[in-house]
Amino acid sequence: MQRDVLIVGFGLAGWALTDALKKQNISFVVFDPLKKSSSRTATGIFNPVVLKRFRSIDSANEIMDHAIPFYRQPKYKDAFHPLPIHRVLTSVSEQNDWAVASDKADLSCYLNPAILNNINSNIHTPFGVGVVEHTGWIDTNKLLTIAHQEIDQQGGFVAESFNYDALEISANTLRYKNWKISHVVFAEGVGVLKNPWFSNLPIVPNKGEWLIISCKGLGLKNTVKSSVFVVPLGNDLYRVGATYAREFENTLPTEKAKTWLITQFEKLTALPFEIMYNGAGLRPTVPDRRPVVGSHAKHTNIWCVNGLGSRGVLWAPYLAVGLVGAFQNPQMISPELHVARF
């Protein structure tokens, strides 16, 4: 069997690559054991603004222009939830900071200068909220399920783990078991730490924990951001999270994180609530907070895309488009993102 590209891993990075390849009529096959991954458990918020400091991420408009069309495709309509974010302001000083930030050229299209008061009588916002527009969230588990079913029906999905030892490397062609391929792309998340070609990358697993809460009568229609995000899922169910921990013993939820999340939610509302689910997952992060993408220094037909961190929903399509272009022109990948920087 022959394909142009073999993709290892089907989180957001692997999925976006399949969509970018389809647009260029490039054949591919995906290998993934379909176990629980960080992408499937992610909150999935797309937001180009750093809401702690009121600044945009680098290349915000370009990244958004790549990302949103991927999610707006009709087949993903049940996974795409455009919603403004209400950033809870905590002081007069933050109100002033918001006014200054909303007047900046790179933020004016996202930050509404008006500060809203009394948005919801059940939410404690004495200093009001600032509205972040052109944002929302992706049901990543639903998105990946839809995409997997389509690829599987077309014979492009192999539900098994990749065996590194079975990859035969030559200058122009790669062979993996009974597959003949031109390129291999590893989109494995934290699994890359065991990859013999890219284990040197400084991918740091970061543990995130969250809650699903039932809070009858809260009635939130938009995402709220205070010390945590509160995302309305419908029927007064809310996703509350997430934590960030670089040190952890395992991938299971902890009482410490659960207690902290409950405390943050209680700061927002006095309404009673019930915890329906407590989840945890690992994000692949990089010390300089930029993803890594590019080919191996020696084997230029072996590629990696990783380290998408907490903004994987935004980064994945942007990196996928650049990676597909780099198969023909390696200069498509900027030095700031290239694996060669490590």
BALOBA-1460 file (C-alpha; in Angstrom, 3 decimals):
// residues 342
<rec num="1" residu="m" x="0.000" y="0.000" z="0.000"/>
<rec num="2" residu="q" x="1.234" y="3.464" z="-0.840"/>
<rec num="3" residu="r" x="0.535" y="6.920" z="0.596"/>
<rec num="4" residu="d" x="2.279" y="10.259" z="0.403"/>
<rec num="5" residu="v" x="2.151" y="10.865" z="4.175"/>
<rec num="6" residu="l" x="1.883" y="8.629" z="7.228"/>
<rec num="7" residu="i" x="0.646" y="10.505" z="10.325"/>
<rec num="8" residu="v" x="1.335" y="9.166" z="13.801"/>
<rec num="9" residu="g" x="-1.193" y="10.537" z="16.287"/>
<rec num="10" residu="f" x="-4.728" y="11.842" z="15.884"/>
<rec num="11" residu="g" x="-5.086" y="14.703" z="18.294"/>
<rec num="12" residu="l" x="-5.705" y="18.228" z="17.072"/>
<rec num="13" residu="a" x="-2.332" y="18.435" z="15.311"/>
<rec num="14" residu="g" x="-2.818" y="15.143" z="13.450"/>
<rec num="15" residu="w" x="-6.430" y="15.940" z="12.586"/>
<rec num="16" residu="a" x="-5.619" y="19.398" z="11.194"/>
<rec num="17" residu="l" x="-2.885" y="17.891" z="9.071"/>
<rec num="18" residu="t" x="-5.375" y="15.457" z="7.500"/>
<rec num="19" residu="d" x="-7.659" y="18.351" z="6.586"/>
<rec num="20" residu="a" x="-4.791" y="20.374" z="5.110"/>
<rec num="21" residu="l" x="-3.626" y="17.348" z="3.081"/>
<rec num="22" residu="k" x="-7.118" y="16.757" z="1.711"/>
<rec num="23" residu="k" x="-7.246" y="20.329" z="0.423"/>
<rec num="24" residu="q" x="-4.062" y="19.653" z="-1.570"/>
<rec num="25" residu="n" x="-5.175" y="16.180" z="-2.740"/>
<rec num="26" residu="i" x="-2.236" y="14.574" z="-0.933"/>
<rec num="27" residu="s" x="-2.835" y="10.986" z="0.153"/>
<rec num="28" residu="f" x="-2.280" y="9.920" z="3.762"/>
<rec num="29" residu="v" x="-2.850" y="7.244" z="6.367"/>
<rec num="30" residu="v" x="-3.211" y="7.816" z="10.123"/>
<rec num="31" residu="f" x="-1.934" y="5.507" z="12.869"/>
<rec num="32" residu="d" x="-3.468" y="6.052" z="16.299"/>
<rec num="33" residu="p" x="-4.639" y="3.555" z="18.969"/>
<rec num="34" residu="l" x="-7.665" y="5.791" z="19.759"/>
<rec num="35" residu="k" x="-6.892" y="6.023" z="23.440"/>
<rec num="36" residu="k" x="-7.875" y="9.021" z="25.547"/>
<rec num="37" residu="s" x="-5.686" y="11.965" z="24.512"/>
<rec num="38" residu="s" x="-5.161" y="15.529" z="25.709"/>
<rec num="39" residu="s" x="-6.844" y="16.811" z="22.550"/>
<rec num="40" residu="r" x="-10.034" y="14.868" z="23.234"/>
<rec num="41" residu="t" x="-10.240" y="16.157" z="26.802"/>
<rec num="42" residu="a" x="-9.259" y="19.779" z="26.071"/>
<rec num="43" residu="t" x="-11.641" y="22.638" z="26.841"/>
<rec num="44" residu="g" x="-11.149" y="23.693" z="23.225"/>
<rec num="45" residu="i" x="-11.383" y="27.463" z="23.653"/>
<rec num="46" residu="f" x="-10.252" y="29.547" z="20.693"/>
<rec num="47" residu="n" x="-9.142" y="32.951" z="21.870"/>
<rec num="48" residu="p" x="-6.181" y="34.970" z="20.499"/>
<rec num="49" residu="v" x="-5.951" y="37.249" z="23.553"/>
<rec num="50" residu="v" x="-3.876" y="36.635" z="26.693"/>
<rec num="51" residu="l" x="-6.531" y="37.638" z="29.196"/>
<rec num="52" residu="k" x="-4.237" y="37.849" z="32.180"/>
<rec num="53" residu="r" x="-2.193" y="40.649" z="30.618"/>
<rec num="54" residu="f" x="-4.536" y="41.961" z="27.911"/>
<rec num="55" residu="r" x="-2.273" y="41.336" z="24.935"/>
<rec num="56" residu="s" x="-2.668" y="39.395" z="21.716"/>
<rec num="57" residu="i" x="-0.676" y="36.286" z="20.927"/>
<rec num="58" residu="d" x="1.958" y="36.620" z="18.206"/>
<rec num="59" residu="s" x="0.505" y="36.614" z="14.671"/>
<rec num="60" residu="a" x="-3.007" y="36.501" z="16.157"/>
<rec num="61" residu="n" x="-4.910" y="37.551" z="13.038"/>
<rec num="62" residu="e" x="-2.982" y="35.220" z="10.753"/>
<rec num="63" residu="i" x="-3.468" y="32.271" z="13.088"/>
<rec num="64" residu="m" x="-7.191" y="33.008" z="13.445"/>
<rec num="65" residu="d" x="-7.564" y="33.340" z="9.665"/>
<rec num="66" residu="h" x="-6.128" y="29.842" z="9.258"/>
<rec num="67" residu="a" x="-7.978" y="28.223" z="12.142"/>
<rec num="68" residu="i" x="-11.604" y="29.325" z="11.974"/>
<rec num="69" residu="p" x="-12.319" y="28.109" z="8.400"/>
<rec num="70" residu="f" x="-11.251" y="24.610" z="9.490"/>
<rec num="71" residu="y" x="-13.905" y="24.558" z="12.227"/>
<rec num="72" residu="r" x="-16.643" y="26.298" z="10.221"/>
<rec num="73" residu="q" x="-16.898" y="23.396" z="7.797"/>
<rec num="74" residu="p" x="-20.500" y="22.085" z="7.739"/>
<rec num="75" residu="k" x="-19.441" y="18.611" z="8.857"/>
<rec num="76" residu="y" x="-18.184" y="20.081" z="12.153"/>
<rec num="77" residu="k" x="-21.209" y="22.284" z="12.871"/>
<rec num="78" residu="d" x="-22.150" y="20.328" z="16.002"/>
<rec num="79" residu="a" x="-18.642" y="20.785" z="17.418"/>
<rec num="80" residu="f" x="-18.252" y="24.514" z="16.679"/>
<rec num="81" residu="h" x="-19.541" y="26.944" z="19.327"/>
<rec num="82" residu="p" x="-18.780" y="30.620" z="18.668"/>
<rec num="83" residu="l" x="-19.301" y="32.502" z="21.948"/>
<rec num="84" residu="p" x="-17.961" y="35.790" z="23.340"/>
<rec num="85" residu="i" x="-15.849" y="35.594" z="26.480"/>
<rec num="86" residu="h" x="-16.780" y="37.776" z="29.446"/>
<rec num="87" residu="r" x="-13.559" y="38.638" z="31.251"/>
<rec num="88" residu="v" x="-14.369" y="39.427" z="34.879"/>
<rec num="89" residu="l" x="-12.593" y="42.648" z="35.889"/>
<rec num="90" residu="t" x="-11.354" y="42.721" z="39.473"/>
<rec num="91" residu="s" x="-10.504" y="46.375" z="40.139"/>
<rec num="92" residu="v" x="-10.643" y="49.941" z="38.865"/>
<rec num="93" residu="s" x="-7.068" y="49.437" z="37.718"/>
<rec num="94" residu="e" x="-8.127" y="46.515" z="35.516"/>
<rec num="95" residu="q" x="-10.965" y="48.607" z="34.102"/>
<rec num="96" residu="n" x="-8.379" y="51.194" z="33.059"/>
<rec num="97" residu="d" x="-6.086" y="48.516" z="31.643"/>
<rec num="98" residu="w" x="-9.000" y="47.163" z="29.604"/>
<rec num="99" residu="a" x="-9.749" y="50.600" z="28.166"/>
<rec num="100" residu="v" x="-6.117" y="51.065" z="27.149"/>
<rec num="101" residu="a" x="-5.823" y="47.565" z="25.645"/>
<rec num="102" residu="s" x="-9.058" y="47.835" z="23.640"/>
<rec num="103" residu="d" x="-7.636" y="50.896" z="21.873"/>
<rec num="104" residu="k" x="-4.548" y="49.061" z="20.614"/>
<rec num="105" residu="a" x="-4.453" y="48.205" z="16.919"/>
<rec num="106" residu="d" x="-3.854" y="44.483" z="17.410"/>
<rec num="107" residu="l" x="-6.608" y="44.148" z="20.039"/>
<rec num="108" residu="s" x="-9.342" y="46.528" z="18.906"/>
<rec num="109" residu="c" x="-11.082" y="43.876" z="16.786"/>
<rec num="110" residu="y" x="-11.270" y="41.502" z="19.772"/>
<rec num="111" residu="l" x="-11.741" y="43.676" z="22.879"/>
<rec num="112" residu="n" x="-14.989" y="45.625" z="23.074"/>
<rec num="113" residu="p" x="-14.173" y="48.944" z="24.797"/>
<rec num="114" residu="a" x="-17.490" y="49.010" z="26.661"/>
<rec num="115" residu="i" x="-17.463" y="47.510" z="30.158"/>
<rec num="116" residu="l" x="-20.691" y="45.687" z="30.962"/>
<rec num="117" residu="n" x="-22.297" y="45.645" z="34.390"/>
<rec num="118" residu="n" x="-24.945" y="43.323" z="35.843"/>
<rec num="119" residu="i" x="-24.607" y="40.790" z="33.020"/>
<rec num="120" residu="n" x="-26.125" y="38.106" z="35.222"/>
<rec num="121" residu="s" x="-27.521" y="38.642" z="38.712"/>
<rec num="122" residu="n" x="-26.177" y="35.221" z="39.743"/>
<rec num="123" residu="i" x="-22.566" y="36.126" z="38.898"/>
<rec num="124" residu="h" x="-20.439" y="38.275" z="41.202"/>
<rec num="125" residu="t" x="-18.854" y="40.987" z="39.017"/>
<rec num="126" residu="p" x="-18.624" y="44.222" z="41.063"/>
<rec num="127" residu="f" x="-16.237" y="45.811" z="38.549"/>
<rec num="128" residu="g" x="-18.073" y="44.534" z="35.483"/>
<rec num="129" residu="v" x="-16.811" y="42.472" z="32.567"/>
<rec num="130" residu="g" x="-14.969" y="43.148" z="29.361"/>
<rec num="131" residu="v" x="-16.222" y="41.365" z="26.259"/>
<rec num="132" residu="v" x="-13.820" y="39.446" z="24.027"/>
<rec num="133" residu="e" x="-15.348" y="38.969" z="20.577"/>
<rec num="134" residu="h" x="-14.679" y="36.477" z="17.753"/>
<rec num="135" residu="t" x="-13.997" y="33.717" z="20.265"/>
<rec num="136" residu="g" x="-15.685" y="30.442" z="21.216"/>
<rec num="137" residu="w" x="-14.986" y="26.814" z="21.951"/>
<rec num="138" residu="i" x="-14.659" y="23.568" z="20.031"/>
<rec num="139" residu="d" x="-16.038" y="20.271" z="21.288"/>
<rec num="140" residu="t" x="-12.754" y="18.580" z="20.470"/>
<rec num="141" residu="n" x="-13.932" y="15.065" z="21.287"/>
<rec num="142" residu="k" x="-16.903" y="15.435" z="18.936"/>
<rec num="143" residu="l" x="-14.721" y="17.012" z="16.238"/>
<rec num="144" residu="l" x="-12.158" y="14.206" z="16.352"/>
<rec num="145" residu="t" x="-14.878" y="11.548" z="16.407"/>
<rec num="146" residu="i" x="-16.484" y="13.009" z="13.274"/>
<rec num="147" residu="a" x="-13.126" y="13.278" z="11.510"/>
<rec num="148" residu="h" x="-12.059" y="9.763" z="12.509"/>
<rec num="149" residu="q" x="-15.273" y="8.220" z="11.170"/>
<rec num="150" residu="e" x="-14.839" y="9.960" z="7.820"/>
<rec num="151" residu="i" x="-11.172" y="8.960" z="7.436"/>
<rec num="152" residu="d" x="-11.868" y="5.409" z="8.574"/>
<rec num="153" residu="q" x="-14.660" y="5.008" z="6.011"/>
<rec num="154" residu="q" x="-12.195" y="6.108" z="3.329"/>
<rec num="155" residu="g" x="-9.649" y="3.493" z="4.431"/>
<rec num="156" residu="g" x="-7.178" y="6.002" z="5.798"/>
<rec num="157" residu="f" x="-7.138" y="5.096" z="9.492"/>
<rec num="158" residu="v" x="-5.272" y="2.307" z="11.281"/>
<rec num="159" residu="a" x="-6.322" y="1.984" z="14.928"/>
<rec num="160" residu="e" x="-3.062" y="0.755" z="16.382"/>
<rec num="161" residu="s" x="0.107" y="2.086" z="18.004"/>
<rec num="162" residu="f" x="3.069" y="2.916" z="15.791"/>
<rec num="163" residu="n" x="6.138" y="0.653" z="16.094"/>
<rec num="164" residu="y" x="9.243" y="2.828" z="15.728"/>
<rec num="165" residu="d" x="11.437" y="-0.209" z="15.052"/>
<rec num="166" residu="a" x="9.396" y="-1.131" z="11.986"/>
<rec num="167" residu="l" x="10.156" y="2.092" z="10.111"/>
<rec num="168" residu="e" x="12.691" y="1.554" z="7.313"/>
<rec num="169" residu="i" x="14.427" y="4.766" z="6.258"/>
<rec num="170" residu="s" x="16.024" y="5.637" z="2.934"/>
<rec num="171" residu="a" x="16.761" y="8.938" z="1.233"/>
<rec num="172" residu="n" x="13.618" y="9.207" z="-0.892"/>
<rec num="173" residu="t" x="11.248" y="6.558" z="0.406"/>
<rec num="174" residu="l" x="10.119" y="5.241" z="3.749"/>
<rec num="175" residu="r" x="8.608" y="1.850" z="4.435"/>
<rec num="176" residu="y" x="6.482" y="0.899" z="7.399"/>
<rec num="177" residu="k" x="5.327" y="-2.717" z="7.428"/>
<rec num="178" residu="n" x="3.388" y="-3.036" z="4.156"/>
<rec num="179" residu="w" x="3.159" y="0.732" z="3.591"/>
<rec num="180" residu="k" x="5.351" y="2.695" z="1.202"/>
<rec num="181" residu="i" x="5.364" y="6.407" z="2.013"/>
<rec num="182" residu="s" x="7.168" y="9.656" z="1.212"/>
<rec num="183" residu="h" x="6.888" y="11.380" z="4.592"/>
<rec num="184" residu="v" x="6.179" y="10.427" z="8.195"/>
<rec num="185" residu="v" x="4.784" y="13.068" z="10.561"/>
<rec num="186" residu="f" x="4.813" y="12.445" z="14.294"/>
<rec num="187" residu="a" x="1.973" y="14.320" z="15.996"/>
<rec num="188" residu="e" x="2.088" y="12.379" z="19.242"/>
<rec num="189" residu="g" x="1.792" y="14.974" z="21.986"/>
<rec num="190" residu="v" x="3.637" y="13.887" z="25.137"/>
<rec num="191" residu="g" x="4.225" y="10.493" z="23.486"/>
<rec num="192" residu="v" x="7.082" y="12.108" z="21.559"/>
<rec num="193" residu="l" x="9.255" y="11.734" z="24.652"/>
<rec num="194" residu="k" x="9.706" y="8.076" z="23.636"/>
<rec num="195" residu="n" x="10.299" y="8.871" z="19.965"/>
<rec num="196" residu="p" x="13.841" y="7.880" z="18.870"/>
<rec num="197" residu="w" x="14.090" y="10.780" z="16.388"/>
<rec num="198" residu="f" x="12.593" y="13.626" z="18.452"/>
<rec num="199" residu="s" x="13.044" y="12.629" z="22.091"/>
<rec num="200" residu="n" x="15.596" y="15.448" z="22.448"/>
<rec num="201" residu="l" x="12.866" y="18.069" z="22.115"/>
<rec num="202" residu="p" x="12.051" y="19.857" z="25.390"/>
<rec num="203" residu="i" x="8.412" y="18.805" z="25.466"/>
<rec num="204" residu="v" x="7.173" y="19.314" z="29.020"/>
<rec num="205" residu="p" x="3.954" y="17.546" z="30.065"/>
<rec num="206" residu="n" x="1.650" y="19.982" z="31.833"/>
<rec num="207" residu="k" x="-1.265" y="18.539" z="33.779"/>
<rec num="208" residu="g" x="-4.648" y="20.190" z="33.568"/>
<rec num="209" residu="e" x="-7.694" y="19.300" z="35.677"/>
<rec num="210" residu="w" x="-11.275" y="20.453" z="35.261"/>
<rec num="211" residu="l" x="-14.824" y="19.922" z="36.502"/>
<rec num="212" residu="i" x="-18.204" y="19.523" z="34.869"/>
<rec num="213" residu="i" x="-20.686" y="21.261" z="37.163"/>
<rec num="214" residu="s" x="-24.491" y="21.349" z="37.209"/>
<rec num="215" residu="c" x="-25.685" y="24.711" z="38.544"/>
<rec num="216" residu="k" x="-29.441" y="25.097" z="38.127"/>
<rec num="217" residu="g" x="-30.580" y="28.640" z="37.496"/>
<rec num="218" residu="l" x="-27.152" y="30.062" z="36.674"/>
<rec num="219" residu="g" x="-28.196" y="30.678" z="33.091"/>
<rec num="220" residu="l" x="-24.849" y="31.618" z="31.553"/>
<rec num="221" residu="k" x="-25.045" y="32.188" z="27.799"/>
<rec num="222" residu="n" x="-21.407" y="33.177" z="27.257"/>
<rec num="223" residu="t" x="-18.065" y="31.905" z="28.494"/>
<rec num="224" residu="v" x="-16.875" y="33.608" z="31.675"/>
<rec num="225" residu="k" x="-13.181" y="34.070" z="32.481"/>
<rec num="226" residu="s" x="-12.040" y="34.896" z="35.995"/>
<rec num="227" residu="s" x="-9.285" y="32.828" z="37.596"/>
<rec num="228" residu="v" x="-10.786" y="29.941" z="35.599"/>
<rec num="229" residu="f" x="-12.886" y="29.564" z="32.479"/>
<rec num="230" residu="v" x="-16.560" y="28.689" z="32.917"/>
<rec num="231" residu="v" x="-17.900" y="27.345" z="29.625"/>
<rec num="232" residu="p" x="-21.665" y="26.803" z="29.211"/>
<rec num="233" residu="l" x="-22.370" y="23.344" z="27.778"/>
<rec num="234" residu="g" x="-26.175" y="23.655" z="27.764"/>
<rec num="235" residu="n" x="-28.910" y="22.755" z="30.256"/>
<rec num="236" residu="d" x="-27.043" y="24.606" z="33.032"/>
<rec num="237" residu="l" x="-24.026" y="22.311" z="32.739"/>
<rec num="238" residu="y" x="-20.669" y="24.080" z="32.852"/>
<rec num="239" residu="r" x="-17.068" y="23.120" z="32.313"/>
<rec num="240" residu="v" x="-14.844" y="24.773" z="34.920"/>
<rec num="241" residu="g" x="-11.082" y="24.821" z="34.520"/>
<rec num="242" residu="a" x="-8.384" y="24.301" z="34.057"/>
<rec num="243" residu="t" x="-5.418" y="23.972" z="36.366"/>
<rec num="244" residu="y" x="-1.783" y="24.049" z="35.261"/>
<rec num="245" residu="a" x="0.725" y="21.772" z="36.992"/>
<rec num="246" residu="r" x="4.247" y="20.925" z="35.864"/>
<rec num="247" residu="e" x="4.827" y="18.560" z="38.760"/>
<rec num="248" residu="f" x="2.480" y="15.620" z="39.282"/>
<rec num="249" residu="e" x="2.559" y="11.965" z="40.281"/>
<rec num="250" residu="n" x="0.091" y="10.577" z="37.725"/>
<rec num="251" residu="t" x="-2.604" y="11.595" z="35.283"/>
<rec num="252" residu="l" x="-5.515" y="11.069" z="37.695"/>
<rec num="253" residu="p" x="-7.618" y="13.929" z="39.120"/>
<rec num="254" residu="t" x="-6.516" y="15.150" z="42.550"/>
<rec num="255" residu="e" x="-8.445" y="16.415" z="45.549"/>
<rec num="256" residu="k" x="-6.160" y="19.446" z="45.752"/>
<rec num="257" residu="a" x="-7.014" y="20.612" z="42.243"/>
<rec num="258" residu="k" x="-10.688" y="19.771" z="42.713"/>
<rec num="259" residu="t" x="-10.851" y="21.873" z="45.882"/>
<rec num="260" residu="w" x="-9.146" y="24.798" z="44.156"/>
<rec num="261" residu="l" x="-11.542" y="24.677" z="41.203"/>
<rec num="262" residu="i" x="-14.550" y="24.555" z="43.532"/>
<rec num="263" residu="t" x="-13.234" y="27.577" z="45.429"/>
<rec num="264" residu="q" x="-12.817" y="29.582" z="42.201"/>
<rec num="265" residu="f" x="-16.345" y="28.743" z="41.092"/>
<rec num="266" residu="e" x="-17.765" y="29.698" z="44.494"/>
<rec num="267" residu="k" x="-16.173" y="33.128" z="44.108"/>
<rec num="268" residu="l" x="-18.355" y="33.683" z="41.048"/>
<rec num="269" residu="t" x="-21.747" y="32.545" z="42.329"/>
<rec num="270" residu="a" x="-23.590" y="31.772" z="45.544"/>
<rec num="271" residu="l" x="-25.903" y="29.298" z="43.819"/>
<rec num="272" residu="p" x="-25.696" y="25.644" z="44.890"/>
<rec num="273" residu="f" x="-24.103" y="23.273" z="42.409"/>
<rec num="274" residu="e" x="-23.279" y="19.622" z="41.880"/>
<rec num="275" residu="i" x="-20.074" y="18.141" z="40.500"/>
<rec num="276" residu="m" x="-20.898" y="15.783" z="37.652"/>
<rec num="277" residu="y" x="-17.383" y="14.910" z="36.483"/>
<rec num="278" residu="n" x="-13.768" y="15.530" z="37.460"/>
<rec num="279" residu="g" x="-11.247" y="15.086" z="34.638"/>
<rec num="280" residu="a" x="-7.521" y="15.436" z="34.010"/>
<rec num="281" residu="g" x="-5.154" y="15.370" z="31.046"/>
<rec num="282" residu="l" x="-1.633" y="16.258" z="29.914"/>
<rec num="283" residu="r" x="-0.793" y="19.120" z="27.588"/>
<rec num="284" residu="p" x="2.469" y="19.025" z="25.596"/>
<rec num="285" residu="t" x="4.194" y="22.363" z="26.272"/>
<rec num="286" residu="v" x="7.531" y="23.923" z="25.370"/>
<rec num="287" residu="p" x="9.616" y="26.183" z="27.656"/>
<rec num="288" residu="d" x="9.534" y="29.105" z="25.184"/>
<rec num="289" residu="r" x="5.749" y="28.665" z="24.773"/>
<rec num="290" residu="r" x="5.953" y="28.126" z="21.016"/>
<rec num="291" residu="p" x="5.084" y="24.896" z="19.195"/>
<rec num="292" residu="v" x="7.746" y="22.879" z="17.408"/>
<rec num="293" residu="v" x="7.374" y="21.798" z="13.791"/>
<rec num="294" residu="g" x="9.775" y="20.675" z="11.100"/>
<rec num="295" residu="s" x="11.891" y="17.825" z="9.806"/>
<rec num="296" residu="h" x="14.612" y="15.783" z="11.463"/>
<rec num="297" residu="a" x="18.118" y="17.195" z="10.923"/>
<rec num="298" residu="k" x="19.389" y="13.997" z="9.261"/>
<rec num="299" residu="h" x="16.251" y="12.309" z="7.944"/>
<rec num="300" residu="t" x="14.464" y="15.140" z="6.160"/>
<rec num="301" residu="n" x="11.407" y="13.037" z="5.294"/>
<rec num="302" residu="i" x="10.659" y="12.460" z="8.996"/>
<rec num="303" residu="w" x="8.702" y="15.315" z="10.556"/>
<rec num="304" residu="c" x="7.345" y="16.408" z="13.911"/>
<rec num="305" residu="v" x="4.583" y="18.774" z="15.036"/>
<rec num="306" residu="n" x="4.176" y="19.136" z="18.779"/>
<rec num="307" residu="g" x="4.030" y="21.433" z="21.807"/>
<rec num="308" residu="l" x="0.716" y="23.110" z="20.979"/>
<rec num="309" residu="g" x="-0.024" y="23.658" z="24.678"/>
<rec num="310" residu="s" x="-3.251" y="25.272" z="25.863"/>
<rec num="311" residu="r" x="-3.950" y="26.971" z="22.505"/>
<rec num="312" residu="g" x="-3.925" y="23.831" z="20.398"/>
<rec num="313" residu="v" x="-7.265" y="24.679" z="18.798"/>
<rec num="314" residu="l" x="-5.700" y="27.789" z="17.261"/>
<rec num="315" residu="w" x="-2.236" y="26.450" z="16.513"/>
<rec num="316" residu="a" x="-3.209" y="23.149" z="14.882"/>
<rec num="317" residu="p" x="-4.628" y="24.434" z="11.554"/>
<rec num="318" residu="y" x="-1.948" y="27.120" z="11.227"/>
<rec num="319" residu="l" x="0.878" y="24.610" z="11.707"/>
<rec num="320" residu="a" x="-0.776" y="22.062" z="9.429"/>
<rec num="321" residu="v" x="-0.939" y="24.475" z="6.494"/>
<rec num="322" residu="g" x="2.705" y="25.435" z="6.977"/>
<rec num="323" residu="l" x="3.796" y="21.820" z="7.289"/>
<rec num="324" residu="v" x="2.070" y="20.754" z="4.072"/>
<rec num="325" residu="g" x="3.782" y="23.617" z="2.269"/>
<rec num="326" residu="a" x="7.114" y="22.635" z="3.794"/>
<rec num="327" residu="f" x="7.012" y="19.221" z="2.124"/>
<rec num="328" residu="q" x="7.877" y="21.098" z="-1.076"/>
<rec num="329" residu="n" x="9.541" y="24.183" z="0.424"/>
<rec num="330" residu="p" x="11.124" y="23.778" z="3.879"/>
<rec num="331" residu="q" x="11.396" y="27.558" z="4.177"/>
<rec num="332" residu="m" x="7.646" y="27.649" z="4.808"/>
<rec num="333" residu="i" x="8.353" y="27.007" z="8.501"/>
<rec num="334" residu="s" x="9.634" y="30.030" z="10.386"/>
<rec num="335" residu="p" x="12.806" y="29.654" z="12.495"/>
<rec num="336" residu="e" x="10.837" y="30.686" z="15.601"/>
<rec num="337" residu="l" x="8.774" y="27.486" z="15.321"/>
<rec num="338" residu="h" x="11.228" y="25.083" z="13.699"/>
<rec num="339" residu="v" x="12.529" y="22.043" z="15.568"/>
<rec num="340" residu="a" x="16.040" y="23.166" z="14.611"/>
<rec num="341" residu="r" x="15.965" y="25.810" z="17.351"/>
<rec num="342" residu="f" x="16.555" y="22.957" z="19.783"/>
